[in-house]
Amino acid sequence: MDANNDKKALDFAFRCLGNREHSRREVIVKLERKQFEPEVIERTLRKLVELGQLDDRSFAANYIRSRSKKKPSGYYKLKYELLQKGISEETIREALEDYDNSTHCLNAAMKKLPLLKGDDRCRKDKMHRFLLNRGFDNHTIRETIDRIFSS
C-alpha cells in the first residue's frame, strides 16, 4: 500500500467531484486515465463512499432533476444516458419511478412551439421528430401534440 498514491488519487477524485457530482463509473474511468493502480482506485472509492461523496442513487436523482429543468427529456433517453454513466438498471428504475413523462414532454413541446415555422401539419411533424429525439415515446408524443394543437 502506497499512502502517497492513495492521497494523490483521493485528491484527484475530490477535484473531479468539486466540479460536479459523478457516478461511481465516471470516477473509476477518470482514475484509470490517470493510471492509478486498481487497488488504489478501490481504496479511493471506498473512502469516497465512506465520506458520503460518491452515491449512484443520489447522482441519478440529481442528474434527472437537472436535465428535466434544462433540457426536458423522455424516460428512454434519460435511462440511456444514465446507463452510459455506469448507473445500474435497478438504480435507474428507482430514480425514474416517479418521473412524469407526460409533463416533461409537454414542457419540452411548449419550449419548442414558438420556434416552429410552417403550417400546422409541418409544425406537428417537426414537433414529433423533436420530441422523439428527446426520448419520449410515441403515445406520449401523440397526446402532447393533440393537446397543444387542439387549443
Contacts in CASP RR format, 6 or more apart in sequence:
PFRMAT RR
TARGET T0000
AUTHOR 0000-0000-0000
METHOD contacts of the structure
MODEL  1
MDANNDKKALDFAFRCLGNREHSRREVIVKLERKQFEPEVIERTLRKLVE
LGQLDDRSFAANYIRSRSKKKPSGYYKLKYELLQKGISEETIREALEDYD
NSTHCLNAAMKKLPLLKGDDRCRKDKMHRFLLNRGFDNHTIRETIDRIFS
S
1 39 0 8 1.000
1 43 0 8 1.000
2 40 0 8 1.000
5 36 0 8 1.000
5 37 0 8 1.000
5 40 0 8 1.000
6 40 0 8 1.000
6 43 0 8 1.000
6 44 0 8 1.000
8 36 0 8 1.000
9 31 0 8 1.000
9 34 0 8 1.000
9 36 0 8 1.000
9 40 0 8 1.000
9 41 0 8 1.000
9 43 0 8 1.000
9 44 0 8 1.000
10 44 0 8 1.000
10 47 0 8 1.000
10 48 0 8 1.000
12 30 0 8 1.000
12 31 0 8 1.000
12 34 0 8 1.000
12 36 0 8 1.000
13 27 0 8 1.000
13 30 0 8 1.000
13 31 0 8 1.000
13 44 0 8 1.000
13 48 0 8 1.000
13 53 0 8 1.000
14 53 0 8 1.000
16 22 0 8 1.000
16 26 0 8 1.000
16 27 0 8 1.000
16 30 0 8 1.000
17 27 0 8 1.000
17 48 0 8 1.000
17 53 0 8 1.000
17 54 0 8 1.000
21 58 0 8 1.000
21 59 0 8 1.000
21 62 0 8 1.000
21 63 0 8 1.000
22 30 0 8 1.000
22 54 0 8 1.000
22 59 0 8 1.000
23 56 0 8 1.000
23 59 0 8 1.000
23 60 0 8 1.000
23 82 0 8 1.000
23 85 0 8 1.000
23 86 0 8 1.000
23 87 0 8 1.000
24 45 0 8 1.000
24 54 0 8 1.000
24 56 0 8 1.000
24 86 0 8 1.000
25 85 0 8 1.000
25 86 0 8 1.000
25 87 0 8 1.000
26 85 0 8 1.000
26 86 0 8 1.000
27 44 0 8 1.000
27 45 0 8 1.000
27 48 0 8 1.000
27 54 0 8 1.000
28 41 0 8 1.000
28 45 0 8 1.000
31 40 0 8 1.000
31 41 0 8 1.000
31 44 0 8 1.000
32 41 0 8 1.000
36 44 0 8 1.000
45 54 0 8 1.000
48 54 0 8 1.000
49 55 0 8 1.000
56 86 0 8 1.000
56 87 0 8 1.000
56 88 0 8 1.000
56 91 0 8 1.000
57 91 0 8 1.000
57 94 0 8 1.000
57 95 0 8 1.000
59 85 0 8 1.000
59 87 0 8 1.000
60 82 0 8 1.000
60 87 0 8 1.000
60 91 0 8 1.000
60 92 0 8 1.000
60 94 0 8 1.000
60 95 0 8 1.000
61 95 0 8 1.000
63 78 0 8 1.000
63 81 0 8 1.000
63 82 0 8 1.000
63 85 0 8 1.000
64 78 0 8 1.000
64 82 0 8 1.000
64 95 0 8 1.000
64 96 0 8 1.000
64 99 0 8 1.000
67 73 0 8 1.000
67 78 0 8 1.000
67 81 0 8 1.000
68 104 0 8 1.000
68 107 0 8 1.000
71 108 0 8 1.000
71 134 0 8 1.000
72 104 0 8 1.000
72 105 0 8 1.000
72 107 0 8 1.000
72 108 0 8 1.000
72 111 0 8 1.000
72 134 0 8 1.000
73 81 0 8 1.000
73 104 0 8 1.000
73 108 0 8 1.000
73 134 0 8 1.000
73 135 0 8 1.000
73 136 0 8 1.000
74 99 0 8 1.000
74 101 0 8 1.000
74 104 0 8 1.000
74 105 0 8 1.000
74 134 0 8 1.000
74 135 0 8 1.000
74 136 0 8 1.000
74 137 0 8 1.000
74 140 0 8 1.000
75 96 0 8 1.000
75 99 0 8 1.000
75 101 0 8 1.000
75 135 0 8 1.000
75 136 0 8 1.000
75 137 0 8 1.000
76 135 0 8 1.000
76 136 0 8 1.000
76 137 0 8 1.000
77 134 0 8 1.000
77 135 0 8 1.000
77 136 0 8 1.000
78 92 0 8 1.000
78 96 0 8 1.000
78 99 0 8 1.000
78 135 0 8 1.000
79 92 0 8 1.000
79 96 0 8 1.000
82 91 0 8 1.000
82 92 0 8 1.000
82 95 0 8 1.000
83 89 0 8 1.000
83 92 0 8 1.000
87 95 0 8 1.000
101 136 0 8 1.000
101 137 0 8 1.000
101 140 0 8 1.000
102 140 0 8 1.000
102 143 0 8 1.000
102 144 0 8 1.000
104 136 0 8 1.000
105 131 0 8 1.000
105 134 0 8 1.000
105 136 0 8 1.000
105 140 0 8 1.000
105 141 0 8 1.000
105 143 0 8 1.000
105 144 0 8 1.000
106 144 0 8 1.000
106 147 0 8 1.000
106 148 0 8 1.000
108 130 0 8 1.000
108 131 0 8 1.000
108 134 0 8 1.000
108 136 0 8 1.000
109 127 0 8 1.000
109 130 0 8 1.000
109 131 0 8 1.000
109 144 0 8 1.000
109 145 0 8 1.000
109 148 0 8 1.000
110 148 0 8 1.000
112 127 0 8 1.000
112 130 0 8 1.000
113 123 0 8 1.000
113 127 0 8 1.000
113 148 0 8 1.000
116 122 0 8 1.000
116 123 0 8 1.000
116 126 0 8 1.000
116 127 0 8 1.000
117 123 0 8 1.000
120 149 0 8 1.000
123 149 0 8 1.000
124 145 0 8 1.000
124 149 0 8 1.000
127 141 0 8 1.000
127 145 0 8 1.000
127 148 0 8 1.000
128 141 0 8 1.000
128 145 0 8 1.000
131 140 0 8 1.000
131 141 0 8 1.000
131 144 0 8 1.000
131 145 0 8 1.000
132 138 0 8 1.000
132 141 0 8 1.000
136 144 0 8 1.000
END
